[in-house]
Amino acid sequence: MLMNKLIRYFTYCGNIFPHFLVCCFLLYIDFKQGYQVGSLWFWGYALNLLLKNTIKKKRPDVNNWGVPNVRGHSFPSGHSLVSTVLYWSIAKFFLVPMPYALALYAMPILLGLSRLKLKVHHTEDVIGGWVIAYMYLMWFEIPVLNFQAQFYDVFYSLCHICSVR
């Protein structure tokens, strides 16, 4: 019972809103690095939506997932894909020291496993999310950051106009 509550809480940490809060916090810590991580996260999320709505794979046939608001398509697992992009990018761009970096590298694995435990994804959905995230970071990190660089000054100005600093 307690384990199920912990797994549901843990899987919640892979949702869009907690990821958005993490990105906002990163902007506060180091605006330039946070912008890069947030840009990769945003386009990783967009890639996930594009793939889900193109492939349209159904979720497992389980009546009681125990997770509210589970909807949409199954492949790839957004928790696996987007969490991999976010946490691995944090480790890279913020030069996180090794013991903490290992925790960041493990987060998407644990999130993916929680999705399997809750039976909201097939195994191939979760593994596919990890593989696609890795390929995205290897092949598209530089093009995405080059594209986003043109918007950096505008975003910086908007954030500082809205801030109370």
N, C-alpha and C positions, 0 to 999 in steps of 0.2 A: 504494500500500500504506500508506504513512504517512498520506496524506490520509484514507483510510478509517478508520484507527485514530483520528485526530483527530475525525472526524465522529461516530464511535461514542462517543467520550469526551464530546464536546460534547452529544450527544443524551442521554447519561446525566445530565447536569446539569439536564435538564428533568424528571427523575423525581421522585416524591413524597418520597423520603428526603432528597435534597439540598435540596429546597424546604423541608422541615420543619426541617432544620438552619439554613437561612437565617432562617426565622421565629424559631427559638430565639435565634439570634445577635442579631436585631433587638430581641427582648425585653430582652436584656442591655444593648444600647446605649441604648435609650430605651423603657421598658416601655409607656407609653401609646401611642406611635406604633407600636411593634412589635405591640401587641395589635390595633390597628386594621388593620394590614397583614395580620397572621395571620388575623384574622376574615374579611376579604375573600377571602384565599387559601382558607381552609377552605370557605366557602360557594361559591366559584368551583369548587373541586374537586368539591363535592357536586352542583352544577349540571351539571358535565361528566359525572359518573357517571349522573345522571338522564337526560340527553340520550342518552348512548351506549346505555343499557339500554332506552330507549324506542324509539329509531330503529333500532338493531341492524343497522347497515350493515356489510357484510363488508369485510375488509382486501383490498388488492390480491393477486391470485393470483401470488405470487412464492414459489418454494420455499425460497430461501436469502436471508433478510433480512440475515444477518450480525449480528443483534442478538438476544442471548438474552432469553428471557422476553417476547417480543412476543405478547400475547394480548388477547382482548377485541375489542370492536367498533371501527370505524374513525372514525365521525363523531360529534362533532367531534374533532379532534386535541386530546387532553388537553395535550400539550406546548405547543401553540399557545395554547389557551385559558388554562390555569392559569398558564403562564409570563407571559403578557401581564398577567393580573391581578396576579401577584406583583411583577414588575419595574416595571410602571408605577405601582403603589401605593407601592413603595419610593421611586421618584423624586418622587412627589407628597408623601407624608407626612413624608419625611425631608428635604424641601427640598434635594434633591441639585443642586449647581451644574451648569450647562449641559454642559460637556464630558463629565462623568460621567453626567449624565441621558441624553444621547444614546446612551451605551453601554447603559444600562438599557432604553431604548426599542428598541434594535436587538436585544437578546438574544432576545426571543420570535420575531422575524423570522428570525434565524439558526437558532434551534431548529426552527422550522417547516420551513425549507429543508433542514435536516439530516434531518428525517423524510421529506421527499420524496426526497432523495438515497439514503436507505436503503431506499426503496420500501416503507415500512410504512404509508403513507397515500396517498390520492388527493389531487390538488391542492385539490379543493373541501373536503376534510376540514380541511386546514390553514387555508385562507382562512376557512372557516366558524368555526373556533376563534378566529381573530383578531377576526372581526366580532362573534361572540357575546360575547367578553370585553369588547370596547369597549362594546357595548350594556349588558352587565351593570354595568360601571363607571359608565356615564352614568345609567342608570335605577335601579339598585339599591344603589349605594354608600351613600347616606344611610339608606334603610330598613334595610339590613344592619347598619350601624354603630349605628343607634338600637336595634335589637333586641339586639345584642351588648353594648350599654352596661349593660344590667341584670345581666350576668354579670361585669362588670369587677372589682368588689370581691372576689368569691369567687375568681376566677382569680388576682388579685393576691395574695390571702392564701395560696392553695395554693402558688403559685410561691415565695413567700418563706418558707413553712414548710419546703419541700423544699430550699431553697438553703442554701449553706454560708456565706453572707455574714456 
